[in-house]
Amino acid sequence: MPSAKLNLLESLDADLAYQKAILSSVSRTFALTIPLLPPAIEKVVGNTYLLCRIVDTIEDAVDVKPEAKQALSKLFLDAVLETAPVQSFVEPCLVELKNYGNQDELDLIAHTPTVLRILHTCSSQDQAAVSRCVSIMSEGMSRFHGKQTETGLQDLKEFEEYCYVVAGVVGELLTSIFSNHSASFAENIKGHEALAIDFGQALQMTNILKDSPEDKARGVSWKPINTSQPELLRIAYQKLQASMDYILLIPKEELGMRRFCFLAFGLAVMTLSKIATRNQFNSKAEVKLSRKTVMMFYSFTKFAVHSDALMKTFFYASSKSLRK
């Protein structure tokens, strides 16, 4: 093998090793679910998650002004779309986030060139899907930087829009990538594409409700004004129903894809069910699933994904508190 090609392979191996390591540092949940996917899909989904995590990190920086966040989001998108050098984003971003507390996420930003190198080894179809997702998320979240208030979002319509640009678009991305790699899924999903948005939004609504005490403590609310928690839980349950329908469209032979989605789905169902049993809670720790519960469900998914009936039975049994 020519030395230049060997060096490229070694470089890619090093980049992928970084991607795997940083993924487990910035998200224990996705570090658990993403490796369930087939290798080609695992690479691009893991890569996209890290790109989205960079967008989230900019949003989470509480001491950075909205205008600066919007500028950083634009620089990041330019780097992803290759309309500007990546360092033109990395250097000003690290300066703006100098007081940011999460060192793993700062390390991820510093390694944006590594993440983008991996993206450029994916198929052109997958790259196009990722670019679309990051563009919608980055531009959408940039619009919401100035809407971070203590009182919350204006109404349910704005809430749905926020959940779309943060996570509904990720559901669309997964659908594109799954379709690129599975002709059977591509056929099954025709006419049902909207379910992908519900799947992403259901997961995001779970995060918003779970994280609401911590958001409130930093003077932010992503919940809509004048909408009660029971009403939000009712909407979340409807989106979970659509999410179940989405997962059932994944062919049984695509066990990795099924398990990836069902694991994320099941954790959301159990978390929302815990929230539904409380009138209020003061910390996400109160509704966080225990490590034992997560690992038990992780094991359950190994055989549950072989049976539509078993997955539906889990959903029915675990969502009783959401149906009241």
N, C-alpha and C positions, 0 to 999 in steps of 0.2 A: 504493500500500500504506500503511495507517495506520502512523503513527510508532511506536505501541506494539508492533505486530506486528513491525515492522522491527527495533526494539530487541531483542525476544526472539530473533529469528533471529541477530542479530549476537552476542548473548550466548551462544547455543548454539554458534555457530561458534568463538567464543573458548574455550568450555569444551572442545569437541572437539579444538581445536588443542592445548590443555594435555594432554588425555588421550593424544593421539598422541605428544607430546614426552616426557612422563614415562614412558610405556610403554617407549620406547627407552632411557631412563636406568636403569630398574629391572630390565629383562629384555631382553637382546639376542636371546634365542631367541624369545620370544613377540612381540617387535617384528618379527621376521622372518615368523612364521607367521600371526599374527592378520590382517594386511592381505590375506592370500590369500582370506579369507572374503568373501561378498557383503556390500555396505555395511551393510544393516540388521543382519545377524548380526555383522559386524565391530564395530559400535558396542556391542552388548550384551555380546559376549564380551570385548572389550577392557575394558569397564567392570567386568565381573565379575572379571577378572584383577586389576585394581587394588584392588578391595575385598578380594579374597583376599590380596593382597600386604600390605595393612594388617594383616590377621590374622596373617600370617607374621612381620611386623616385630615385633609384640608378642611373639610366641613367641621370636624370635631375640635379644631384648634380654637379654643374659646377666646384667646387674647389677640387673635388676628381679626382685623376689621373686615366687614363684608366686601368692601371694594378690593382689598388685597386678596381675599379668597377668590373673587371673580377673576382677577388678573392671573393668579396661580393656576386656576382651572383652565384658563385659555392657553397658558404656556404648556400645561400638561397635555392638553388635547393636540396642540400643534406638534408636540414631540411624538405622540402616538401616531398621528397621521403623517408624520415625516415631513412636515412643512417647516420645521425649525429644528436645530440641533437639540438633542436631549439635555445637554448641560445647561442650555438656556432656561430650562425648567428647574433642574436639580439644585443649582447653586442659589438662586433667589428663594426657592422653597425652603431650603435648610436654614437660610438666614431668617426668614419670616417665622419659622417654627422653632427658633432657638430655645424657647422656654417650654416647648412641648414635652410632656412627661413620659411618653411611651417611646423608649429607646429602640425597641424592635421595629416600630413603624417608621421611625426616622432612618433606621438602617435600610429598610425597604425603599424609602425614597432615594437614599444615596445609591441604591443598586437598581434604580430605574433602567439604566442602560442594559443591565443583565436581563431584566424582565422583558424588555423590548427585543433583545437579541433572540430570546426563545420564541416570542411571538412570530418573528420573521422566519422561523423554521417550520411553522405550521402551513397547512395547505392554503392556497389563495382564497378558497371558499370560507375556511374557518377564520382567516385573517379579516376578511370583509365583514363577517358576522361580529367579530370582536370590535372592530373599528366602529361599526354602527352602534353597538351597545355602549361603548365608552363615550362616544359622541353624545348620545342622548342623555346618558347619566351625567356627564360632566357639564353639559350645557343646561340641563334641567336643574341639577343641584345648584349651579351658579345662580339661577333665577331665585332659588329659595334661600340663598345666603342672607338676603336682606329681610327675610320673613321670619327669622328666628326671634320669637317673642315669648314672654311669659304666659300670655293668654292663649296662644295656640293658633292654628291655621284658621282661615276665614270661615270655611264651611266644609261639608262632606266632599263636595266636588274638588276643592283644593287639596283635601286630604288624599283623595283617590289619585289625583295627579302626582302628588309627592310620592305616594307608594309606587306609582308606575315608574317614575324616573329613577327611583332608588332600587327597585326590585322587580317590578313587572317586566321591565325591559330585559332583565336577566332571565326571566322565564322565556321570553322570546328568543334570547341568545341560545339557551339550552336547546330549544326546539330546532333552531337552525343547525346547531352542531350535531344533535342527535340525528336529524334528517340527512345531514351530509355523510354520516357514517352508517346509517341503517335505512335501507330502502323500505323495509316493512313498516318502520315507524313513520317514515315520510308519507306512506300511503294512508296509515291509520289516522294521522293528525289532520289530514285534509278536511277543511270545513269546521274544525274544532280548535283552530289556532288561538282563539280568545281564552281558552282554558289555561294556556301557558302564562298569561298575564295574571289570572287569578291565583295561580300557584305561587308566583313570585310575590304578589301583594299579600297573600296569606302569611307568608314567612315574615314579611316586613311589618305587618300589623302586629304580629307576635312580638317582634323586637321593640316596637314603639310602646306597646302596653307594658312589656316587661321592664323596659328601661325608663319608664315615665317618672319614677321617684328621683332617680339620679339626674334626669334632664331638668326636672323642676328645681332641683337644688342648684343647678348652674344657670337658672333663669331662662329655660327654653321649654317649649312644649310643641310636639309634633301632632298632638291630638286636635281635632276640630273643635272650635268654640261651640258651646251650647249643644253638645252631643254627649249623652251619658255613657258611662262604661258599659252597662248592659247593651246599649244600642251598638256600640263598637264591637262587642263580643258577638252580637247577632250577625253583623256584617262579616266578621272574621269567620264565623261558622259557615256562612254561605260560600265564602271563598274556599274554605277547606273542603266543602262538598265538591266544588268544581275541581279542586286539586286532586281529589281522589279519582274523579273521572279522567283527569289528565294522566295520572300514573297508570290507570288501567288500559290506556291506549298504547303503552310501551309493550312491545311483544315479549312474551315470556322467555323467548330465547335470549333476549337482551337483559340478562340478569343483573349485570353491573349497573346499567342505566336505571333499571327498576329499583334496585336497592339504594342507589344514591338518592333518588327522589323520595322513596318511601321512608328512609331514615330521617331526612330533613323534615318531611311531612309529619311523621309520628312524634318527633320531639316538639314540634310546634303544637300539635294537638294536645299533648300532655301538659305543656306549659300553659296554654290558654285555659285548659280545664282547671289547673291550679288557681289561675287568676280569677276564674269565674266563681270559685268558692269563697272569695274574700271580697268584702265590701270595699276595703282599701288595704294597701300595704305600703310600708315605708322604705323598702329596699328591694332590689331585684333578687337579693339573696333569699328572700322569703318565698319566692315562686320559682327559683332556679331548681332544675332537676338535679338530683344527687348523681354522683359519678356511678353509683351502683345501678340506679334506674337507667341511665344512659347505656351502660354496658350490657344490661339485661335486654334492653330493646335492640341494641346492636346485634346481639346474638339471635334474637327472635326474627330479625329481618332476613337472616340467612335462609330460613325455610319459608317464611311468610310470603316472600315475593314469588314463590312458585304457584301460589293459589290466590286468585282474585277473591274468593269467598273469605279466606282467612284475613286478608288485608281489610276487606269491608267489615268483617266482624270486629277486628281491632278498633277501627274507626268508630263504629256504633257504640261499642262498650266504653271506649275512652273519652267519648264526647258527651256523656250524659249531662254533665253540669252546664254544657253550652246550649243544650236544647230546652232548658227550663224557661 
